[in-house]
Amino acid sequence: MEDEAISRDHVGSLERGLAVMEILSHHPAGVTLTEMAEEAGLTRAGARRFLLTLVATGYATQSGRLFSLSPRLLTVARTWLGGASLWTFAAPIMREVAGKFDEACNAAVLSGEDVVYVARIPGRRILSVALDVGTRLPAYCTSMGRVLLSGLSADDLKSFLTQATIERRTSKTITGRAALGKAIDKARADGFAIVDEELELGLRSIAVPIIDRAGRTVAAINVSTQSARFSVEAMERDILPVLRTAKRRIEEFFFV
C-alpha cells in the first residue's frame, strides 16, 4: 500500500525535468535539442518542452541551437547554503570519523576565553563531561581551544595569555602562561593539538583547525576519548590522519 501511495504522489514530469537540469549541469558549453533528447531518453518534442520551460522560468538560456543553465540556479543554491549551518553539511563527515573509532567527534568555535560547541556526534562510550551543542569549555585546556588560539594574531594571543582566567583543573593542567604560550605555538607549528587529561582526568582529545580560503582559523574539530582507550601516541598515529582527511573535506566543500 505504501508503494502505491508513493507511486500516486510521484510526479514523473518533475523527475524528468530535474534530470534535464542535471544533464545541462554536465555541459556548461551547452547542448542541442537533439543531444538532450538522446541523453535524457526523451522524444525531441518532450526535450523541447522541458528546455523551453527552463528558459521561460529563467533557469536556462538559449543561444542559437544551444541550451545551458543560467546563473539563477546559483542564486537558489546560495540562498539555500546561506540559510543553513555549515555544520549541517559537515555532520556526515564527522559521523564517519566518530563511527570509525566509536568515539565522539565535535566541532567548536572560539568565543572570548571559551570554545563553544557548534556540532557534536556522540560516541558510544559515556564521558563524565556533559557535552552538547552550545556547551562552553575553557579554551586554554582543551584541544580545540589550543588550535583555535593558535590561529589568533600575535597581539590577540598576547592579550589572551595576559588576561585569561587560568585555573588548575587537574594535576596535568598547564597553568603557567609562558608554558601555555609554548603549547599553543606547538599546536600552530604541528597543525594539531593533543590535550592529555588537562580538562578532566581520564579524558584525552585531539583537534585540528578548520581554515577558510583567507587562511583564517574559523573552527576546530576533534575526537575525544577516555585515556584508557587511546594513548597519546595512538591518537597521533591512528586518529590524526582521519581527522586531517575530514578537515580537508570540510574545507574543500565550503572554502575552495
C-alpha positions as CSV (number, residue, x, y, z in Angstrom):
1,M,0.0,0.0,0.0
2,E,2.8,2.4,0.9
3,D,4.5,1.8,-2.5
4,E,1.1,2.5,-4.2
5,A,0.8,5.8,-2.3
6,I,4.3,6.8,-3.2
7,S,3.6,6.0,-6.9
8,R,0.4,8.1,-6.8
9,D,2.4,11.1,-5.3
10,H,5.3,10.7,-7.7
11,V,5.5,13.4,-10.3
12,G,7.2,11.9,-13.3
13,S,7.4,15.1,-15.3
14,L,9.2,16.8,-12.4
15,E,11.6,14.0,-12.2
16,R,12.4,14.2,-15.9
17,G,12.7,18.0,-15.7
18,L,15.3,17.6,-12.9
19,A,17.1,15.1,-15.0
20,V,17.3,17.6,-17.8
21,M,18.8,20.1,-15.4
22,E,21.4,17.6,-14.3
23,I,22.3,16.9,-17.9
24,L,22.7,20.7,-18.5
25,S,25.0,20.9,-15.5
26,H,27.4,18.5,-17.1
27,H,27.5,20.6,-20.3
28,P,28.5,24.1,-19.4
29,A,29.1,24.9,-23.0
30,G,25.5,24.0,-23.8
31,V,23.7,21.1,-25.6
32,T,21.5,21.0,-28.6
33,L,17.9,19.8,-28.6
34,T,18.9,16.5,-30.3
35,E,21.7,15.9,-27.8
36,M,19.4,16.5,-24.9
37,A,16.7,14.1,-26.3
38,E,19.3,11.4,-26.8
39,E,20.9,11.8,-23.4
40,A,17.7,12.1,-21.4
41,G,15.9,9.4,-23.3
42,L,13.2,11.8,-24.4
43,T,11.5,12.5,-27.7
44,R,12.6,15.7,-29.4
45,A,9.2,17.2,-28.7
46,G,9.5,16.2,-25.0
47,A,13.0,17.6,-24.7
48,R,12.0,20.8,-26.4
49,R,9.1,21.3,-23.9
50,F,11.4,20.8,-20.9
51,L,14.1,23.1,-22.3
52,L,11.8,25.9,-23.2
53,T,10.1,25.7,-19.8
54,L,13.5,26.1,-18.1
55,V,14.3,29.0,-20.4
56,A,10.9,30.6,-19.7
57,T,11.4,30.3,-15.9
58,G,14.9,31.7,-16.1
59,Y,16.8,28.5,-15.1
60,A,18.2,28.0,-18.6
61,T,19.3,30.2,-21.5
62,Q,19.2,29.6,-25.3
63,S,21.8,30.8,-27.7
64,G,21.0,29.7,-31.2
65,R,20.8,25.9,-31.1
66,L,22.5,25.6,-27.7
67,F,20.8,25.4,-24.3
68,S,22.6,25.9,-21.0
69,L,21.9,26.5,-17.3
70,S,21.6,30.2,-16.2
71,P,23.1,31.8,-13.1
72,R,19.6,31.7,-11.5
73,L,20.3,28.2,-10.2
74,L,23.4,29.5,-8.4
75,T,21.3,32.1,-6.7
76,V,19.0,29.4,-5.4
77,A,21.9,27.4,-4.2
78,R,23.5,30.3,-2.4
79,T,20.2,31.2,-0.7
80,W,19.9,27.6,0.5
81,L,23.5,27.4,1.7
82,G,23.2,30.8,3.3
83,G,20.2,29.7,5.4
84,A,21.8,26.5,6.6
85,S,24.6,25.9,9.1
86,L,28.0,24.7,7.8
87,W,27.8,22.0,10.4
88,T,24.6,20.6,9.0
89,F,26.6,19.6,5.9
90,A,29.8,18.7,7.9
91,A,27.9,16.3,10.1
92,P,28.1,13.3,7.8
93,I,31.8,13.8,7.6
94,M,32.1,14.0,11.4
95,R,29.8,11.0,11.7
96,E,32.3,8.9,9.6
97,V,35.1,9.9,12.0
98,A,33.1,9.1,15.1
99,G,32.0,5.7,13.6
100,K,35.5,4.7,12.7
101,F,36.7,4.9,16.3
102,D,33.4,4.6,18.2
103,E,34.3,7.9,19.8
104,A,32.8,11.4,19.9
105,C,33.6,13.9,17.1
106,N,33.0,17.5,18.0
107,A,33.3,21.0,16.4
108,A,33.7,24.3,18.1
109,V,34.4,28.0,17.6
110,L,36.3,30.4,19.8
111,S,34.2,32.8,21.9
112,G,36.2,35.0,24.2
113,E,38.1,32.7,26.6
114,D,36.0,29.7,25.8
115,V,35.2,27.3,23.0
116,V,31.6,26.8,22.1
117,Y,30.4,23.5,20.7
118,V,28.6,24.0,17.4
119,A,28.3,20.4,16.4
120,R,28.6,17.0,18.1
121,I,28.4,13.4,17.0
122,P,28.4,11.4,20.3
123,G,30.4,8.3,20.7
124,R,29.1,5.0,22.1
125,R,31.0,5.4,25.3
126,I,29.8,7.7,28.0
127,L,32.2,10.5,29.1
128,S,31.7,12.1,32.5
129,V,31.8,15.6,31.0
130,A,28.3,16.5,29.8
131,L,28.7,17.9,26.3
132,D,26.2,19.2,23.7
133,V,25.8,21.9,21.1
134,G,26.1,25.2,23.0
135,T,28.4,23.8,25.7
136,R,31.2,26.2,26.6
137,L,34.6,24.9,27.8
138,P,37.8,26.9,28.6
139,A,40.0,27.2,25.6
140,Y,43.3,27.0,27.4
141,C,42.9,23.4,28.5
142,T,41.0,21.8,25.5
143,S,42.4,20.5,22.3
144,M,40.0,22.6,20.1
145,G,40.8,25.6,22.2
146,R,44.5,25.2,21.6
147,V,44.2,25.0,17.8
148,L,41.7,27.9,17.8
149,L,44.1,30.0,19.9
150,S,46.9,29.1,17.6
151,G,45.0,30.9,14.8
152,L,44.9,34.2,16.7
153,S,47.2,37.1,15.7
154,A,50.2,37.7,17.9
155,D,48.6,40.7,19.6
156,D,45.3,38.8,20.3
157,L,47.1,35.8,21.6
158,K,49.3,38.0,23.8
159,S,46.1,39.7,25.2
160,F,44.5,36.3,25.8
161,L,47.6,35.0,27.7
162,T,47.7,38.1,29.8
163,Q,44.0,38.4,30.7
164,A,42.5,34.9,30.6
165,T,41.4,33.1,33.7
166,I,43.6,30.1,34.0
167,E,42.9,27.5,36.8
168,R,44.2,24.1,37.6
169,R,41.6,21.6,36.5
170,T,43.7,18.5,37.1
171,S,47.2,17.8,38.2
172,K,48.2,17.8,34.5
173,T,46.7,21.2,33.6
174,I,49.2,23.7,32.1
175,T,48.7,26.8,34.2
176,G,51.9,28.7,33.5
177,R,51.2,31.4,30.9
178,A,54.6,31.0,29.3
179,A,54.2,27.2,29.1
180,L,50.7,27.6,27.7
181,G,52.0,30.0,25.1
182,K,54.6,27.4,24.0
183,A,51.8,24.7,23.8
184,I,49.8,27.0,21.6
185,D,52.8,27.7,19.4
186,K,53.4,24.0,19.1
187,A,49.8,23.5,18.0
188,R,50.3,26.1,15.3
189,A,53.5,24.5,14.1
190,D,52.2,21.0,14.2
191,G,48.7,21.8,12.8
192,F,47.0,19.9,15.6
193,A,46.8,19.7,19.4
194,I,46.5,16.8,21.8
195,V,45.4,17.6,25.3
196,D,46.0,14.9,27.8
197,E,43.8,14.9,30.9
198,E,44.1,18.7,31.4
199,L,40.4,19.3,31.4
200,E,39.5,16.2,33.4
201,L,41.4,13.1,34.5
202,G,40.7,10.2,32.1
203,L,39.7,12.5,29.2
204,R,42.0,12.9,26.2
205,S,41.4,14.7,22.9
206,I,43.0,15.6,19.7
207,A,41.9,18.5,17.4
208,V,42.7,20.1,14.1
209,P,41.8,23.6,12.8
210,I,39.2,24.4,10.0
211,I,40.8,27.1,7.9
212,D,38.9,29.3,5.4
213,R,40.3,30.4,2.0
214,A,41.7,33.6,3.5
215,G,43.9,31.5,5.8
216,R,41.8,32.2,9.0
217,T,41.1,29.6,11.6
218,V,37.4,29.6,11.8
219,A,36.6,26.5,13.8
220,A,38.1,23.2,15.0
221,I,37.1,19.6,15.0
222,N,38.3,16.9,17.5
223,V,37.9,13.4,18.7
224,S,37.6,13.0,22.4
225,T,38.1,9.7,24.2
226,Q,38.8,8.0,27.5
227,S,42.5,7.9,28.2
228,A,42.3,4.1,28.7
229,R,41.1,3.7,25.1
230,F,43.9,5.5,23.2
231,S,47.3,6.5,24.2
232,V,48.7,9.9,23.1
233,E,50.9,8.0,20.6
234,A,47.9,6.0,19.2
235,M,45.9,9.2,18.8
236,E,48.6,10.8,16.8
237,R,49.2,7.7,14.8
238,D,45.7,6.5,14.2
239,I,43.2,9.3,14.7
240,L,45.1,12.3,13.4
241,P,45.3,11.1,9.8
242,V,41.5,10.5,9.8
243,L,40.8,13.9,11.4
244,R,43.0,15.6,8.8
245,T,41.2,14.0,6.0
246,A,37.9,15.1,7.5
247,K,39.3,18.7,7.8
248,R,40.3,18.8,4.2
249,R,36.9,17.5,3.0
250,I,35.1,20.2,5.1
251,E,37.4,23.0,3.9
252,E,37.2,21.9,0.2
253,F,33.4,21.7,0.3
254,F,32.9,25.2,1.8
255,F,36.0,27.3,1.2
256,V,37.7,26.2,-2.0
